[in-house]
């Protein structure tokens, strides 16, 4: 599936590949030492946020999930 912004599609694929590999090869086998894909996710998240603003997609009232949900973007 493509991302909301064309420019974000490759970043989404990179994150999906990283996460799926980590989930199958580590997490499901009991290794809960951490998600090595955090930086990939952050890059993808920033891209999506920019695409939403650029396309003027209304997101009022939508809560986004994630570890930095309550932290302001810097």
Z-matrix of the N, CA and C atoms (Angstrom, degrees):
N
C 1 1.439
C 2 1.530 1 108.34
N 3 1.308 2 116.02 1 136.58
C 4 1.454 3 120.97 2 177.67
C 5 1.521 4 110.74 3 -77.29
N 6 1.311 5 114.69 4 165.30
C 7 1.450 6 121.07 5 -179.92
C 8 1.530 7 109.98 6 -88.02
N 9 1.320 8 115.31 7 172.38
C 10 1.460 9 121.34 8 178.74
C 11 1.526 10 110.94 9 -62.82
N 12 1.304 11 117.61 10 -30.21
C 13 1.459 12 121.99 11 177.44
C 14 1.513 13 109.45 12 -118.99
N 15 1.320 14 116.57 13 133.64
C 16 1.470 15 120.13 14 -178.89
C 17 1.519 16 111.85 15 -53.66
N 18 1.317 17 115.98 16 -39.69
C 19 1.466 18 120.71 17 -178.67
C 20 1.526 19 111.76 18 -65.05
N 21 1.317 20 117.69 19 -17.92
C 22 1.464 21 122.00 20 -176.07
C 23 1.528 22 113.19 21 -94.07
N 24 1.320 23 117.59 22 -10.29
C 25 1.462 24 120.34 23 -173.22
C 26 1.525 25 112.38 24 -61.11
N 27 1.313 26 118.04 25 -43.20
C 28 1.469 27 120.11 26 179.85
C 29 1.527 28 111.09 27 -66.57
N 30 1.335 29 117.00 28 -38.88
C 31 1.468 30 120.36 29 176.96
C 32 1.527 31 110.36 30 -63.41
N 33 1.320 32 116.96 31 -37.45
C 34 1.465 33 121.19 32 177.04
C 35 1.516 34 110.24 33 -63.80
N 36 1.324 35 117.66 34 -44.85
C 37 1.466 36 121.26 35 179.31
C 38 1.526 37 111.03 36 -61.28
N 39 1.333 38 116.44 37 -42.81
C 40 1.465 39 120.66 38 179.04
C 41 1.531 40 110.38 39 -61.04
N 42 1.334 41 116.11 40 -46.29
C 43 1.459 42 119.29 41 179.83
C 44 1.531 43 110.83 42 -65.05
N 45 1.318 44 117.19 43 -46.86
C 46 1.467 45 120.63 44 -179.69
C 47 1.527 46 111.45 45 -57.51
N 48 1.327 47 116.54 46 -43.61
C 49 1.465 48 120.95 47 179.72
C 50 1.525 49 110.57 48 -63.17
N 51 1.328 50 116.14 49 -46.63
C 52 1.468 51 120.79 50 179.41
C 53 1.526 52 110.53 51 -60.91
N 54 1.325 53 116.76 52 -49.05
C 55 1.460 54 120.69 53 -177.10
C 56 1.523 55 111.25 54 -63.66
N 57 1.317 56 117.24 55 -46.89
C 58 1.464 57 120.12 56 -178.51
C 59 1.523 58 111.77 57 -61.42
N 60 1.332 59 116.83 58 -39.80
C 61 1.465 60 120.85 59 177.94
C 62 1.532 61 110.16 60 -64.87
N 63 1.333 62 116.55 61 -48.85
C 64 1.463 63 120.67 62 179.76
C 65 1.528 64 110.89 63 -60.36
N 66 1.321 65 116.51 64 -45.74
C 67 1.459 66 121.02 65 -177.38
C 68 1.525 67 110.97 66 -60.81
N 69 1.328 68 117.09 67 -47.21
C 70 1.470 69 121.31 68 -177.14
C 71 1.522 70 112.78 69 -73.57
N 72 1.332 71 116.48 70 -42.01
C 73 1.458 72 119.98 71 -172.64
C 74 1.526 73 114.10 72 -88.58
N 75 1.303 74 117.85 73 -20.84
C 76 1.475 75 120.52 74 -176.95
C 77 1.528 76 111.53 75 -120.19
N 78 1.314 77 116.31 76 -65.46
C 79 1.459 78 121.22 77 -171.65
C 80 1.524 79 112.64 78 -57.05
N 81 1.314 80 117.73 79 -49.88
C 82 1.465 81 120.57 80 -178.20
C 83 1.527 82 112.91 81 -67.54
N 84 1.333 83 115.97 82 -15.76
C 85 1.464 84 120.00 83 178.36
C 86 1.526 85 111.34 84 -98.71
N 87 1.336 86 116.54 85 10.58
C 88 1.454 87 120.59 86 174.58
C 89 1.512 88 116.09 87 97.14
N 90 1.311 89 118.55 88 -5.10
C 91 1.471 90 121.18 89 179.13
C 92 1.526 91 108.52 90 -83.25
N 93 1.316 92 115.55 91 102.41
C 94 1.466 93 120.78 92 -177.97
C 95 1.535 94 110.36 93 -105.61
N 96 1.330 95 117.05 94 29.45
C 97 1.465 96 121.67 95 -173.34
C 98 1.520 97 113.78 96 -71.98
N 99 1.293 98 118.99 97 -7.00
C 100 1.455 99 119.92 98 176.83
C 101 1.512 100 112.00 99 136.30
N 102 1.289 101 114.82 100 160.27
C 103 1.457 102 122.66 101 -179.43
C 104 1.529 103 108.75 102 -94.84
N 105 1.334 104 118.68 103 113.28
C 106 1.464 105 121.11 104 -178.66
C 107 1.534 106 113.05 105 -76.85
N 108 1.316 107 117.08 106 2.48
C 109 1.466 108 121.24 107 -173.65
C 110 1.522 109 113.04 108 -101.62
N 111 1.301 110 117.32 109 10.08
C 112 1.459 111 121.19 110 -175.29
C 113 1.525 112 112.27 111 -57.72
N 114 1.310 113 118.18 112 -45.08
C 115 1.469 114 120.41 113 -178.49
C 116 1.522 115 110.70 114 -66.70
N 117 1.322 116 117.88 115 -38.96
C 118 1.473 117 121.17 116 176.58
C 119 1.523 118 109.84 117 -60.48
N 120 1.337 119 115.69 118 -42.49
C 121 1.454 120 119.75 119 179.43
C 122 1.521 121 110.95 120 -63.50
N 123 1.308 122 117.20 121 -43.97
C 124 1.470 123 120.57 122 -179.05
C 125 1.525 124 111.69 123 -61.69
N 126 1.322 125 117.17 124 -41.58
C 127 1.471 126 120.41 125 177.58
C 128 1.521 127 110.46 126 -61.97
N 129 1.318 128 115.77 127 -45.28
C 130 1.463 129 120.71 128 179.10
C 131 1.533 130 110.39 129 -63.82
N 132 1.315 131 116.89 130 -43.54
C 133 1.459 132 121.56 131 -179.92
C 134 1.533 133 111.21 132 -60.25
N 135 1.338 134 117.46 133 -44.53
C 136 1.463 135 120.68 134 178.80
C 137 1.524 136 111.07 135 -62.10
N 138 1.321 137 116.36 136 -40.29
C 139 1.454 138 121.19 137 179.26
C 140 1.530 139 110.99 138 -63.43
N 141 1.323 140 116.30 139 -45.33
C 142 1.468 141 120.82 140 179.53
C 143 1.524 142 110.61 141 -63.68
N 144 1.314 143 117.00 142 -42.44
C 145 1.460 144 119.86 143 179.09
C 146 1.528 145 111.13 144 -61.15
N 147 1.331 146 116.45 145 -40.56
C 148 1.465 147 120.33 146 177.73
C 149 1.534 148 110.86 147 -66.23
N 150 1.319 149 117.25 148 -40.58
C 151 1.470 150 121.11 149 179.39
C 152 1.524 151 110.87 150 -64.64
N 153 1.316 152 117.43 151 -39.07
C 154 1.462 153 121.62 152 178.35
C 155 1.520 154 110.11 153 -62.49
N 156 1.326 155 116.69 154 -44.18
C 157 1.468 156 120.56 155 178.27
C 158 1.524 157 110.48 156 -65.08
N 159 1.325 158 115.94 157 -45.42
C 160 1.467 159 120.76 158 -177.92
C 161 1.525 160 111.76 159 -61.07
N 162 1.317 161 116.75 160 -40.34
C 163 1.468 162 121.79 161 -178.67
C 164 1.524 163 112.39 162 -86.39
N 165 1.335 164 115.45 163 -1.37
C 166 1.463 165 122.27 164 179.94
C 167 1.529 166 111.49 165 52.88
N 168 1.323 167 115.49 166 46.00
C 169 1.463 168 121.91 167 177.34
C 170 1.529 169 107.58 168 -80.26
N 171 1.335 170 117.30 169 121.70
C 172 1.470 171 118.95 170 -178.79
C 173 1.525 172 111.10 171 -71.00
N 174 1.320 173 114.95 172 126.61
C 175 1.468 174 119.53 173 -179.95
C 176 1.522 175 111.56 174 -127.01
N 177 1.321 176 116.97 175 18.31
C 178 1.455 177 120.52 176 179.40
C 179 1.523 178 109.92 177 -56.71
N 180 1.308 179 115.98 178 132.38
C 181 1.454 180 121.22 179 177.46
C 182 1.516 181 114.48 180 84.86
N 183 1.334 182 117.40 181 -0.59
C 184 1.458 183 120.87 182 179.76
C 185 1.518 184 108.64 183 -92.51
N 186 1.321 185 116.41 184 126.43
C 187 1.460 186 121.51 185 176.44
C 188 1.515 187 108.07 186 -95.49
N 189 1.315 188 116.89 187 128.89
C 190 1.453 189 121.18 188 177.94
C 191 1.518 190 108.80 189 -95.94
N 192 1.318 191 114.68 190 141.52
C 193 1.458 192 120.71 191 179.65
C 194 1.522 193 109.34 192 -88.72
N 195 1.289 194 115.49 193 163.64
C 196 1.451 195 120.31 194 174.31
C 197 1.503 196 111.49 195 134.70
N 198 1.327 197 115.40 196 166.17
C 199 1.465 198 120.21 197 -175.53
C 200 1.517 199 113.28 198 -66.61
N 201 1.325 200 118.65 199 -21.89
C 202 1.460 201 121.16 200 -177.29
C 203 1.520 202 111.91 201 -108.18
N 204 1.319 203 116.85 202 22.78
C 205 1.454 204 122.57 203 -175.90
C 206 1.516 205 112.51 204 -52.19
N 207 1.319 206 117.73 205 -42.73
C 208 1.464 207 120.79 206 -175.50
C 209 1.525 208 113.57 207 -96.43
N 210 1.326 209 117.05 208 2.25
C 211 1.451 210 120.42 209 -178.97
C 212 1.530 211 109.16 210 -95.99
N 213 1.343 212 117.60 211 136.39
C 214 1.463 213 119.04 212 177.86
C 215 1.520 214 110.94 213 -68.36
N 216 1.300 215 116.72 214 146.57
C 217 1.465 216 123.37 215 179.14
C 218 1.525 217 108.48 216 -72.20
N 219 1.327 218 117.97 217 135.32
C 220 1.475 219 120.23 218 179.56
C 221 1.496 220 111.72 219 -113.17
